[in-house]
Amino acid sequence: MNTTGDFDFFSVSDADRLRAAAHAKFAAAEAIHIPDIAADTPLRPVNHVAVIGAGTMGVGISMSLANIGIPVTLIETSTEALDRGMQRARDNYATTVKRGKLSQEEMNQRLAQITGSVQMMDAKDADLVIEAVFEDMALKQSIFRQLDALCKPGSILASNTSGLDVDQIAAVTQRPQDVVGAHFFSPAHVMRLLEVVRCAHTAPDVIATLMALGHRMGKIAVLARIYPGFIGNALFRNYTREAHFLVEDGALPHEVDATLTKFGYAMGIFAVHDMAGNDVGYQTRKAQMATRPTDRRWNDLIMKLCDLGRLGQKSGQGWYRYEAGDRTPLRDPAIEQFITDESARMGLPRRTMTEVEIIKRCLYGMINEGAKLLAQGIALRPSDIDITYLTGYGFPAQHGGPMFIADRIGLAHVLADIERLHAEYGFWWQPAPLLQQLVREGKSFADLQA
């Protein structure tokens, strides 16, 4: 643990790398243990699964199940959408064959496990149904009303939502004990993280079954309670928000990204935005603007980029510009001038940001949010937050996860900076009471593992 406050964020000793790797291994093994659910809890059978929605996520989930020999019925509303989904599955498998990681025979066997349908009725005999439509509460509730009426008793009804309140989905059914969140990460047949979201009434054997199924699929299953964004996206929200505020306050996108990659990320956040598309979530954010609280700062610059048509790689310009046929992000004087002008319009004096300040603002917001999740029981243990971030969000492996590195930095130093940032920037930096308590008691996040 650092006791001097001069932590080096950009170099990691071999010994620290080994400790981080050991922690990650421990965290992965620990995540499956749920304190109030016995290890020998009988599991519900999962011999047939129905997946609702044949988009990128639904196809990836179907492939993950087919890969372990579980028959899947993939259900869409139209033949055209279903055909696109089945073709996506074929293309994904064909790519794996081309890379020499799968034989043609194995590809055929796995594809044979996936049956397409445009009839919701074909979910009636499934042991598990996973809804994988887009993030619209009314749509998801409509689907669960249908499933409640159709599915056999004891069937598990799971929603692949990245942050909606699954209790509201369970509430429209007569079997809330069978409803659970199953947040897969895209592409689901590749990404190793599965957040299993426990609702107010979810039966223990449903949780145990989903956790075990995740393990069978070769994934790290982490239990979360209901909270906006659950574990992963709750922290990610803080990470992205501060990165955007940094740009408004004086940094430029390439400076933030360069610092994040120096810290160990494979890509900086603005390059990630451009790759995913800056318009992801645009409509939802636009709709929320009218009713969101006015007592805090919001990061709307990405919305303005979309309004300018700067959607990222797909439009040839976003936070960066891109040459035709090349995904290399290039600095764009036009967007840098636009950012500078926006800062002036908002009355924000721009100043030079050091690499250390950039990392602290991106990292400490996640640590502070993690402490809030632990205090509320959203995450069971600090290592669950760490493995979520290492597995699903590309957190640099050599640092062991946000809570692990917080202990290395020293919680007193982290809290002192959070209090400084709170004094300067207000609402979003309100120190987590648990973090304050740990510092008062001279304890670390590791002390909470038991």
N, C-alpha and C positions, 0 to 999 in steps of 0.2 A: 504494500500500500504506500502511495506517495504521501510524504509528510511535509514536503517543502513547498508545494504549490507550483513547481516548475516542471510539470509533466510534459514529456515529449510525445506528441500525438503522431509523429511521422516516422519514428523508428521503433522497431520492436526487436528485442533481444531473442536469441534462440530459446532461452529458458522461458520467456514470456509466451512465445509461440507454442511451446510444448504445454504450458499450463492452460492456454486458451483451448488447445485441441483436446486436452483431457476434460476440460469443463464442458465442451460441446458434446463429447461422448457421454459424459455423465448426464447432461441435460436431456439428450435424446432418449436415454434409457429411463430417466426419471419421469418423463412427461406422461407415460402411459399409466402411471400409478395414481389412482383417484382415492383420496383418503377415506371417503365415506361409501365407497363401492368396493365390496370384497373382490379380491383377485379371482376367486372361484365362482363368481356370479355366472349362472348359466346364460349363454348367449342365445339370442334369437337366430333361427336359421336364415341364411342369406344365400339361397340357391337360384334365385331369379330376381333381377332388378329391372325396373322400368325407369328410364330417364326422360323427363319432359323437357323438350327443347333441343333442337339439333344444330345449335350455333356452335361457335368455337368451344365454349365451355362444356356443353352437353356432349359433344363428340369426344372431347378429351376425357371426360368422366367415363363415358361408355368404353373407350379404349382401355382405360385403367382397369376396369372390371373385366373386360374380355381378356386382357393380358394374364389374368390369374384364373381364367377358365370359368368365369361366371357369365351365364347367358344374360343378355341385355335386350330389352325392347326399347328402341329409341323412337320417341313419339313426337311428331310435329303436327302443325295445323294444316299444312298443304303438302301435296306431292312434290311441288317444286322445292320447297324448303327442305323437305326430307331428302330429296335427291342430292341437293347441295351438301347436306350434312354427311350422307353416306360417301359421297365422292371425297369429301375432306378426310374422312377416316381412311379411305383407300390411299389417298395421296400421302398422308402422314406415314402410314405403314410402308408405302413404296419408298419413301425417303430413307427410312430406317434400313430397308433391304439394300438399297443402293450404297449405304454406308457400311454394309457388311455386318451389321449388328443384329440381323434377323434374316432367316432363310425365307424363301418364297413359300415353302410349305407352312412355316410357322405363321406367316402373314395370312395365308388362306384360312388356317385354323382359327385365328383370332377374329378375322372378319366374319367367319361363319357363326361366331357367338353373338353378333349384333344383328338383330332383326328390326327393320324399319316398320313404322305404322303411322297412320294418320287418324287413328281411333283411340280416344282416351280410354275407352272400354278395355283396351288391351293391357292396361295397368292393373286390372282387377285382381289378378292372381299373384302379383309380385310380392315378394317378401319385404322388399325395400323399394320405395319410389323416391327418386331424387329430382326435384324440380329445379331446372336450370334455365329459366327464362330471365329477361333483363330486369333490372332493379326497379320494379314498380309494385308498390304494396297492393294496390287494388287488383292487379293482374294475378299476383301470387295468391291473394286471398280467394279469388275466383277459382283458381286451379285447385286449391286445397279444399274448397267446398265440394268440388266434383270428386276429388280423391276420397274424401270422407264418406261420400255416398257410395262410391264404387268399390273401394278396396276391401279385402278380406280382413276380419278381425286379427289384430296382432301385427299387421303390416306396419313397418316403420315409414313415416312420412317425413322426408328431409327436404329442407330448402337450402339451395346453394346461394345464399345471399352474402354479400361482402360487408354488410353492416346494418341491415334493416332489423327492426324489433321482431324477432321470431315469435314472441309471445302474442303479438297481434295477429300473426298468421295462425298460430295454434288455436286462438280464441274463436275462429270461425268453424272449427271442427267439434265433433262430439267426442274426440279421443285425444285431448291435449297431451296425455301421457305418452303417446306414440310419436309426437312431433319433436323434431330436433333440427338444429342448424348444421349444415355440412358445407363449410366454406372451403372449396377447392381453389387452387391458384392456377392461373393460366400460363402456359398450356398444361391442362390437368394431367395429361399422360406423361409429362416430363417433370413438372414441379413436385417437390417431395413434401410440401406442407399441406396439412389438412387441419383446419380449425373446427373442432366439434363444439357446437354451441348449445349449452344446456339451458333449457327454458324453465319457467317456474314449476311446471308439472311433468317434465320429461322423466320417464321411468328409468331407474338405475340400469336395467338390463338393456335399454335402448342406447344409453351412453356407452356401456361396456361393449356392445355389439359394434357400434360405429368406430370406437377406438381400435378394436381388434381388426375390423375390416381395413381401416387405414394402414395398420401394421402389415396385413396380408398384401396390400397393394404396394408395399415398399415405401410407404410414406411415414413421416413423423406426424402423429396425431397429437394435437395439443387441445386441452379442454379450456373453453372460455365461457364466461357468463355473458348475458346480453348487455351491450354497451355500444354506443355509436362507433362502428368500426371494429368492435370486439377488441382483440389484443393488437394484431398487426396493423390494421389501418388506423387505429387510434393513435399509435406512435407515429405512423407514417404521415398523418395529418400535421403533426407538430414539426416534423422534419421538413416537409415541403413548405409549410407556411413560413418558417423562419428563413428558408432559402430565398423565398420570394421577397420577404421583408428586407433581407440583406441587399438584394438587387435594388429595391426602392431606396435604401439608405446609403448606397454608394458603391457597392460592388457591381461588377458586370457578370453576365452569365458564365463566360469562360473562366473568370477568376474563381467563382464558387465551384464550378465543375472541376477545375484543376486542383483545387484544395481537397475536394472530396476524393478524387482519384489518388492523390498523394497520400491521403489517409488510408486508402485501401479499397475503396469501391471500384468496381469494374467500369462504371460509367457515372458521370455526374448527373444530378437531378434534372438539369435543363436539357441535356442530351437525351435523357430518358423520356421526358415530356415530348420532345420532338419525335422520338421513335414511336411512342404509343399513340401520339396524336393529341395536340393541345385541346381538341374539342371533346375529349373523353369527359363525360360528366357536365358538359356545357349547359345543357337544357335544365338539368337538376339545379345547378348553381344559379342559373338565371331565375328560376322559379323561386328560389329561397331568398333572393335579394330583397324582396318586398317586405318580408316578415322577420328578417334576422335582427338580433339585438343591435342597437346603435351605440352601445357603451364600450365598444372595442374596435380595434383595427381589423380590416379584412384585406386579403390579398386578391385583388381583382385584375391585376395586370394580365394574367393569362387569358381572361375573358376578352380583354381589349385586343390581344393578339389574334384571337379567333375572329373578332369583328373585322380585323384588317385582312383576314384570309390567310394568316400565318399559322397554319395548322401543324406544321412540322415537316418531316421528311416527305410526306405524301403530297404536300403542296410546294415543296422545294424551298420553303422558308418558314421559320418559326423563331425560336430563340437564336437560331443560327441560320445560315443559308447553305444550300446544298447544290452541288453541280449535278447535271443530268447523269443518272446512272451511278452516282457515287453517294454513299451515306456518310461520308466524312463531314462532321460539323465544322463550318468555317465562320469566323467572326464576320458580322455584318454591321458596318458603320451605321446603316439606316436604323436598325433596331436599337443599337446602343444610344443613338441620339434620341430616339423615341422614349427610351427608358429615362434618360436624363431630363427630358422635357416633362415627363409624367411626374418625376420627383418634384420638380419645380412647381408644377400645377397643384400638387398635393401639399406644398409648403414644407417639404422634407429636405433639409440641408444635406447634401451628399458629402460623404467623407470616405477616405481610404480605409478599407477593411483589411486587417492582417489575417494571415492564414489561421492563426490561433483563434481569433475572434469568430471567423467563419465556422470553424469546427465546433467551437463551444456553443454557438447559437443553434447549429443544426443538431448536435448531439445532446446537449443538456435539456432541450425541450422534450426529447424522447425519454430521457432518464426521469425527468420530473413527472411526465405522464405515466411512465411505468410504475412509479411509486404510488400514484393515485389508483391505478388498476389493482395493485396488490392490496391496498388498504380497503378497497371495496369488494375484494374477492372475485374480481373479473378474471384475473390470472391467479392461479393457485400458488405459484412460487416464482422467484426471480429467474430461475433457470428456464422456466416455460417461456418467459418473454425473450430470453436470449436465444433459445433454439428456434422460436418463431422468426426472429429477425435474421438469424444465420441461414435458415432454410428457405424462407419465403421472400426475403427482401434484400438479399445480397449484402448483408452487413459483413464487413471485412473479417474473415475467419481468424486472422491473427490477433484480433482484439477481443474475441470471445463473446461478443454480444454487448448491448448497451448497459445492462446492469452489472455485468462482469467488469467492464472497463471502468464503470463508475467506482467500484470498490478499489480498483488499482489507482485511479486518480486520487481517491480519498473523498468521502462524502462531504466532509467539512468544506473542502475546496469547491466541490460542485455546488453545494448550497450557497456558499458565499457569492459565487458568480450568478446563480439564479436570483438571489436577493438583489444584486447589483442590476441585473437585467430587468427585474420587476420594478425597481425604482425608476429606471430609465424608460421602459417601454410599457409598463402597466399590465393589463388584464391577463394576457396569455402566459405571463411569467409568475403568476401566483404560486409561491412555493408549496409543494405537497406536504401536508402535515406529517405524513409518515417519514418523509425525508428529514424534516426538522427533528422529529422524535429520535430517529436513529443517530443523528449527529449529537443531540443532547446526551444520549446514552452511550456514546462512543462505540456504536455498533455499525455493522455493514449489512448490505443486502444478503451476503452469504449467511449471516446469522439468522435470516428468516427461513432458510431452506427447510429446517426441521418442522 
